[in-house]
Amino acid sequence: MRPLPKRLCGRCGRHLVVGFVAGETPDVPANLMIMKAVSMIGVNLLRFNEECPRSAARQVRELPDLYNQRPLQVPSDFAAYGLDQPSEAMTHAVDRNALRRIVIDPRV
């Protein structure tokens, strides 16, 4: 296993593990998560859709409304990537080139 970069998440951050297409999965030292108070959340959309179809369908219906309401404020110091640029966004994060946040924006 390859180690997850120690500085990928800031203090009290959340790291979403969406999935792995190929290769080795990252090795995450538990002591780093504890010392930085980082939460790691595994996301398995296929299983969620299969096990909770009504909830998944409701969330898909509500997503455009949430997006249009703009409940979240985008930080001023960020690097934006489009939905078609996930590898560039990850490279930016791992290389520590991000100013502060990395945002995946469907409008880009």
Secondary structure, DSSP 8 states (H G I E B T S, - for coil): -EE--TTSS-TT-EEEE---SSS--EE--HHHHHHHT-EEEE--HHHHHHH-HHHHHHHHHHHHHHHHH--S---SSEEEE-TT-HHHHHHHHHTT--SSEEEE-TT-
